[in-house]
């Protein structure tokens, strides 16, 4: 299951605050996307309780950010 999340991670846009890579993760029945830049002052993350069919929704929420 985690492998499928990582495959879809290729479609995730960079962090809207620092422009660096964002990563899709899964833990404790939740999926989340977060900025992986330790120097990002905002360090945003987007969480969602998911079934596999909702990963696309999580990615859409993250990718719509344009700050």
N, C-alpha and C positions, 0 to 999 in steps of 0.2 A: 504494500500500500504506500509506503513512504517513497518508493521508487517512482510511482506515478506522480506524486507531488513534485518531485524534483524534475521530472520530464517537463511538466507544465511550467515550472519555474522560469524557463527560458523566455516566457512571454511577460515577465514582470518588469515594469519600468523602473528606472533608477529612483533613488530617494529624491523627492521633490525639493528638499531643503539643501542637500549638499551635492547631489548629482552622482553619488557613489552607488555601488551595487546594493540591491535589496535581495533578501533571501526568504524563501517559503519554507516554513518549518511545521512540524506536527508534534504535539505533546498533549497528553492527558485528555484525549478526545476533542482537541481544538486544533485548528490550523491557524497560523499567523504569518504575516509578512512583516519583516523588520529591516531597518537600515543596519548594515553590518559595519559601517564606518565608526570606529571608536571616537573619532574627533568630531562627529556630527553633533552640533549643539542641541538639536531638537530630538534626535534619535527616535523617530516615529515608529509605531507599529500598529498593525490592524489585525484584530482577532475576530474569529467567528467559530462558533460551535458548528461542526460540519459533518455531513455525510459526504462521500466522495463527489456527489453531483453538485455540491455547493462551492467547491474550490474555485470554479469559474467566477462565482459571485464575489468571493474574497478578492480574487485578482482584479476584477472589474472595479471594485471599491478602491483598491490601492492605486490602480492605474488612472483613475479619474482625477486624482489629486493634481493640482497644478498651481502651486504656490510660488 
